[in-house]
Amino acid sequence: MPINFADFNLHVKRIQSNAEATKEFLALDNLTDTQTLEYKLTEDLAATVPKLNRYGNMTPSVDRTAPQPVQRDPLW
């Protein structure tokens, strides 16, 4: 459940004072099947094509980002 930034300090105090921290931590263990599958596919693809991306938790990509002409001209 999302926490408003303004309520963050109150939330931290609340979870420190009771078992709410344990409940919140245990909720992290409940990844959905979709999230688990997506992570596994990303991990497999990163291992299969390591030259495309050095990070194992990001989908490998051959995309290159280049500056637009309006951005490039003042720099070059």
C-alpha positions in Angstrom: 0.0 0.0 0.0 1.5 3.4 -1.0 2.4 5.8 1.7 2.1 9.6 1.3 5.4 11.4 1.7 3.8 13.6 4.4 2.9 10.6 6.4 6.2 8.8 6.1 7.6 9.7 9.5 4.4 8.6 11.2 4.4 5.4 9.3 8.0 4.6 10.3 7.2 5.3 14.0 4.1 3.0 13.7 5.9 0.1 12.3 8.8 0.4 14.8 6.4 0.2 17.7 4.6 -3.0 16.7 4.6 -6.1 14.4 3.7 -4.0 11.4 7.3 -4.0 10.2 7.3 -7.8 10.1 4.1 -7.8 8.1 5.4 -5.2 5.7 8.7 -7.1 5.2 6.9 -10.3 4.6 4.8 -8.7 1.9 8.0 -8.2 -0.1 8.2 -11.9 -0.4 4.9 -12.1 -2.3 6.0 -11.3 -5.8 3.3 -12.1 -8.4 3.8 -14.9 -10.9 4.1 -12.3 -13.6 6.9 -10.4 -11.9 8.8 -13.6 -11.2 8.4 -14.7 -14.8 9.5 -11.3 -16.2 12.6 -11.2 -14.0 13.5 -14.8 -15.0 13.2 -13.9 -18.7 15.3 -10.8 -18.2 17.9 -12.7 -16.3 18.0 -15.4 -19.0 18.3 -12.9 -21.8 21.0 -11.0 -20.1 23.0 -14.2 -19.6 22.4 -15.3 -23.2 23.4 -12.0 -24.8 25.9 -10.5 -22.4 27.4 -8.1 -24.9 24.2 -6.1 -25.2 24.0 -5.3 -21.5 26.3 -5.7 -18.5 23.5 -5.6 -16.0 21.8 -8.9 -15.2 18.6 -7.4 -14.0 17.9 -5.2 -17.0 16.6 -6.3 -20.4 19.5 -6.2 -22.9 19.1 -3.6 -25.6 20.9 -2.5 -28.7 19.2 0.9 -28.7 21.5 3.9 -28.7 20.5 7.3 -27.6 21.9 10.1 -29.6 21.5 13.8 -29.0 19.0 15.6 -31.3 20.5 18.2 -33.7 19.3 21.1 -31.6 21.1 19.5 -28.6 24.2 18.4 -30.5 25.1 21.6 -32.4 26.0 23.7 -29.4 28.2 20.9 -28.0 30.1 19.9 -31.1 
